[in-house]
Amino acid sequence: MAFAPYTNDRRVIGEDPAVLGQFREKDYGQFFEFAERLDYPIFPDFPHQIFVGLGEVRYALVKKTVAYVVVNEDEYGVPVVEKWQIKNLKEYNYET
């Protein structure tokens, strides 16, 4: 399980991105929370970050039933992407 290291009501606006929601990865049942990315000049096609461990995030594009997750980059700087099937997507209410 990977929770965000903060909650939306206790985040620093402008520093901590809003936590957008949570989901379960379908194959292994792992729980993840994800947030928006505030500034993303690297891999702009991936507007989310998934919290995957203590202080570790992965860039991603989270949709309703699938997440495209950057797991590495090749020698040319092109992202290596895994497609995760997801379930139980829950989007959080928050104020920006």
N, C-alpha and C positions, 0 to 999 in steps of 0.2 A: 504494500500500500504506500502511496506517495501523496501526502497532503502538501498543500502550499505552505511555505514557512510563515505565512501571515494570513489574516482574514481581511475581507474588504472593509470592515468597520474599523480595523486597526492598521491600515496601510498608510504609507506616506504618499500623498497625492503627488504625482510627477516623478516619483522614484520607484514605487512599487506598482506594477501594473495590476489592473483589476483582475481578480480571479473570476473567470467566466463560467466555470462549471466543473462537472465531474463525469467520469464514465468508467466502465469496466472493459478491459481488453477481453475479447470473447474467448480466445483459445485457452488462456491460463487463468482467467478470472481476476486478474490484478486490477486494483482500483487506482485511478489517477485523477488529479485535479489539473486544470489547465488555465492559463491566463493569456491575456493579450500581450503582444510585444509592443513596447513603447516606441522603439526606434529599430528598424530592421533593414539596414543597407545590405547586410549579408543575407542571402537567400530570401529575397522579398516575397516570393510566392508562398512563404510559410509564416503567416501572421500570428501564430500562437506559440506558446511555450508550454510544454508538458513537464510537470515536476516529477522526476523519476527517482530521486533519492536525496540524501542530505546535501543541499546546495547544488544539486545537479539538475539541469533542465535540458530538454531536447526541443529543437524547433519543429513545428508541425503545422499542418492544416487539418483542423478537426471539423468533420462534417457530422451528419446525424447518425450514420451507421459505419463510418470508416474514418480512420485518421492516417494521414500520410506523414510519416515521422522521419526526420533527418537523423540518421544514425552514424554518419561519417561523411567525409568528402574525399573524392579521388585526387590523384596527383595534379589534376587540372583545376581543382577548386569546385568541381561540380558535386552537388549533394548526392549522397547515396541514401536512397529513400526506402523505407519499409512501409508496406500497407498493413495497417492493423485493423481487423474487424472489431468493432466496438458495440457495446450494448448498454442499456440503462443510462443513456445520456441525460443529464440533468443540468439545465442552465440556471445559474444563480441570478437573483435580482440584486442589483447594485446601483449605486449612484457614482457618476464620474466626477 
